[in-house]
Amino acid sequence: MKRLLSYLWVPVCIALVTLIVISYFDDSSTTNNAQTPEEALEKFKVTIQENDWVKIHPLLTNRSFANVVVSRIQVALHSPDFMLMMAQAKGSEKLEKKKEMVADFSKYEQELEALLKKHKVVIGKLKDRKYFPSKEQKLEIFNTIESPAILMNSFDSLNKHLMLAGKSPNVFLPLYKKALLKEVEIQVDSAKGKIEVNGVKRTIQFKKVDGSWRLDV
């Protein structure tokens, strides 16, 4: 019996370590068990205030999250150009200050390139400011990215080089933080309803994925 237990101990330990490692590095390990569209929205409202994309990811359909992730990558790639344009437009910046900004952007771009490479992001056309990929194209790009939610969280550390304080822009927070869901209509695995924010109504879509409701925005 002791010999049997000694044989079993090693594989059990390996299995436990594997589970711990997977749960740490896999940004889809956070589960979503929302049983109704209303519950999905309430969970979403709480989670977006934490601004942790690992927790936000399971509450969105892949198409919705792909739209956010790819758009955020494009913002990160274009930020230095926009910031320099703003500085030049002001006309009051001293030459030395502009030199500091250029050096700062150079460091930012190096860190951004390393971050995107780590997550297997193929930049390609994304650096072109005139390129506006469709949602289908964004989903294709998204499907090649490794750990996209962790990538989203990592953008925060880059903000200091662009003089942007705080967290990465959270496009959902202003719209959904105080949203009230009404007039919900469910049709099998899809649903729609109206959210009211400051007296203004908008239509919101939901999809049922693997038994749980997600926002499809």
C-alpha positions as CSV (number, residue, x, y, z in Angstrom):
1,M,0.0,0.0,0.0
2,K,2.8,2.4,0.9
3,R,4.6,1.5,-2.3
4,L,1.4,2.2,-4.3
5,L,1.0,5.6,-2.6
6,S,4.6,6.5,-3.3
7,Y,4.0,5.8,-7.0
8,L,0.8,7.9,-7.1
9,W,2.4,10.8,-5.2
10,V,4.6,12.0,-8.1
11,P,1.9,12.2,-10.8
12,V,-0.6,13.8,-8.3
13,C,2.0,16.5,-7.5
14,I,2.7,17.1,-11.2
15,A,-1.0,17.4,-11.9
16,L,-1.5,20.0,-9.1
17,V,1.4,22.1,-10.3
18,T,0.2,22.0,-13.8
19,L,-3.3,23.2,-12.8
20,I,-1.7,26.0,-10.8
21,V,0.5,27.1,-13.7
22,I,-2.4,27.0,-16.2
23,S,-4.7,29.0,-13.9
24,Y,-2.0,31.6,-13.5
25,F,-1.0,32.1,-17.1
26,D,-4.3,31.3,-18.9
27,D,-6.4,34.5,-19.0
28,S,-9.5,32.5,-19.8
29,S,-9.4,30.5,-16.6
30,T,-11.8,33.0,-14.9
31,T,-15.3,31.5,-15.3
32,N,-18.6,33.2,-16.0
33,N,-21.7,31.5,-14.6
34,A,-24.3,34.2,-15.4
35,Q,-27.6,32.4,-15.8
36,T,-29.5,35.4,-17.1
37,P,-28.7,38.4,-19.2
38,E,-29.5,40.6,-16.2
39,E,-27.0,38.7,-14.1
40,A,-24.4,39.0,-16.8
41,L,-24.8,42.8,-16.9
42,E,-24.6,43.1,-13.1
43,K,-21.4,41.0,-13.0
44,F,-20.0,43.1,-15.8
45,K,-20.8,46.4,-14.1
46,V,-18.9,45.2,-11.0
47,T,-15.9,43.8,-12.9
48,I,-15.3,46.8,-15.2
49,Q,-14.8,49.1,-12.2
50,E,-11.8,46.8,-11.2
51,N,-10.4,47.3,-14.7
52,D,-9.0,43.8,-14.7
53,W,-9.4,42.4,-18.2
54,V,-8.8,38.8,-17.1
55,K,-12.1,39.1,-15.2
56,I,-13.8,41.1,-17.9
57,H,-12.9,38.7,-20.7
58,P,-15.3,35.8,-19.7
59,L,-18.2,38.3,-19.6
60,L,-17.9,39.2,-23.3
61,T,-18.3,37.3,-26.4
62,N,-15.0,36.7,-28.3
63,R,-16.1,39.0,-31.1
64,S,-16.7,41.8,-28.5
65,F,-13.5,41.3,-26.7
66,A,-11.6,41.1,-30.1
67,N,-13.0,44.5,-31.0
68,V,-11.7,46.0,-27.7
69,V,-8.3,44.3,-27.8
70,V,-7.4,45.1,-31.4
71,S,-8.7,48.7,-31.1
72,R,-6.5,49.1,-27.9
73,I,-3.5,47.8,-29.8
74,Q,-4.0,50.4,-32.5
75,V,-4.3,53.1,-29.9
76,A,-1.1,52.0,-28.4
77,L,0.7,52.0,-31.7
78,H,-0.6,55.4,-32.8
79,S,-0.2,57.2,-29.4
80,P,3.3,58.6,-29.9
81,D,2.4,60.2,-33.3
82,F,-0.7,61.8,-31.8
83,M,1.1,63.1,-28.7
84,L,3.8,64.7,-30.8
85,M,1.3,66.3,-33.2
86,M,-0.5,67.8,-30.2
87,A,2.8,69.2,-28.8
88,Q,3.7,70.7,-32.2
89,A,0.3,72.2,-32.6
90,K,0.5,74.0,-29.3
91,G,3.7,75.8,-30.5
92,S,4.7,76.8,-27.0
93,E,6.8,73.7,-26.2
94,K,10.5,74.4,-25.9
95,L,12.9,72.5,-28.1
96,E,14.5,70.6,-25.2
97,K,11.1,69.5,-24.0
98,K,10.3,68.1,-27.5
99,K,13.6,66.2,-27.5
100,E,12.6,64.7,-24.1
101,M,9.3,63.6,-25.5
102,V,10.9,62.0,-28.6
103,A,13.3,60.1,-26.3
104,D,10.4,59.1,-24.1
105,F,8.4,57.8,-27.1
106,S,11.4,55.9,-28.3
107,K,11.6,54.0,-25.0
108,Y,7.8,53.5,-25.1
109,E,7.9,52.1,-28.6
110,Q,10.7,49.6,-27.6
111,E,8.7,48.3,-24.7
112,L,5.5,48.2,-26.7
113,E,7.3,46.2,-29.5
114,A,8.6,43.7,-26.9
115,L,5.1,43.4,-25.3
116,L,3.4,42.8,-28.6
117,K,6.0,40.3,-29.6
118,K,5.6,38.4,-26.3
119,H,1.9,38.0,-27.0
120,K,2.4,37.0,-30.7
121,V,0.8,40.1,-32.1
122,V,1.4,40.6,-35.8
123,I,1.5,44.4,-36.2
124,G,1.2,44.5,-40.0
125,K,-1.4,47.0,-41.1
126,L,-2.4,47.8,-37.5
127,K,0.3,50.6,-37.5
128,D,-1.4,52.3,-40.4
129,R,-3.7,55.1,-39.1
130,K,-5.9,54.8,-42.2
131,Y,-6.5,51.1,-41.6
132,F,-9.9,50.4,-40.0
133,P,-10.4,46.6,-39.7
134,S,-13.9,45.2,-39.6
135,K,-15.1,43.2,-36.6
136,E,-14.5,40.0,-38.6
137,Q,-10.9,41.1,-39.3
138,K,-10.4,42.0,-35.7
139,L,-11.6,38.6,-34.6
140,E,-9.1,37.0,-37.0
141,I,-6.3,39.1,-35.5
142,F,-7.5,38.4,-32.0
143,N,-7.5,34.6,-32.5
144,T,-3.7,34.7,-33.2
145,I,-2.9,36.7,-30.0
146,E,-1.6,34.8,-26.9
147,S,-3.3,35.7,-23.6
148,P,-5.1,38.9,-24.9
149,A,-6.5,39.8,-21.5
150,I,-3.1,39.8,-19.9
151,L,-1.9,41.9,-22.8
152,M,-4.7,44.4,-22.0
153,N,-3.6,44.7,-18.4
154,S,0.0,45.1,-19.4
155,F,-0.8,48.3,-21.4
156,D,-1.2,50.1,-18.0
157,S,2.6,49.9,-17.4
158,L,3.3,51.7,-20.7
159,N,1.1,54.7,-19.9
160,K,3.8,56.3,-17.8
161,H,5.9,56.9,-21.0
162,L,3.1,58.8,-22.6
163,M,2.4,60.9,-19.5
164,L,-1.0,59.2,-19.2
165,A,-1.9,58.7,-15.5
166,G,-4.0,55.8,-14.2
167,K,-5.4,52.8,-15.9
168,S,-5.7,52.0,-19.6
169,P,-8.8,53.6,-21.2
170,N,-11.8,51.5,-20.3
171,V,-14.4,52.2,-23.0
172,F,-17.1,50.4,-21.1
173,L,-17.0,52.2,-17.8
174,P,-18.8,55.5,-18.7
175,L,-21.6,53.7,-20.5
176,Y,-22.3,50.7,-18.3
177,K,-21.3,51.7,-14.8
178,K,-24.8,52.9,-13.9
179,A,-26.8,51.2,-16.7
180,L,-30.3,49.8,-16.0
181,L,-31.4,46.9,-18.1
182,K,-35.0,46.8,-19.2
183,E,-37.3,45.2,-21.9
184,V,-35.2,42.0,-22.1
185,E,-36.2,39.6,-24.9
186,I,-34.7,36.1,-25.0
187,Q,-34.6,33.9,-28.1
188,V,-32.9,30.6,-27.4
189,D,-29.2,31.5,-27.1
190,S,-29.4,35.2,-27.9
191,A,-31.1,38.1,-26.2
192,K,-31.5,41.8,-26.4
193,G,-32.7,44.6,-24.1
194,K,-32.5,48.3,-23.4
195,I,-30.1,49.9,-21.1
196,E,-30.8,53.3,-19.8
197,V,-28.0,55.7,-18.9
198,N,-28.8,59.3,-17.8
199,G,-32.2,59.0,-19.4
200,V,-30.9,57.8,-22.8
201,K,-31.8,54.3,-24.0
202,R,-29.6,52.0,-26.0
203,T,-30.0,48.5,-27.3
204,I,-27.7,45.9,-25.9
205,Q,-27.2,42.3,-27.2
206,F,-26.3,39.1,-25.3
207,K,-25.2,35.7,-26.4
208,K,-25.3,32.4,-24.4
209,V,-21.9,30.7,-24.6
210,D,-21.2,27.4,-23.0
211,G,-24.3,27.7,-20.8
212,S,-23.5,31.3,-19.6
213,W,-24.7,34.6,-20.8
214,R,-22.2,37.2,-22.2
215,L,-22.5,40.7,-23.5
216,D,-22.2,41.0,-27.3
217,V,-21.4,44.7,-27.7
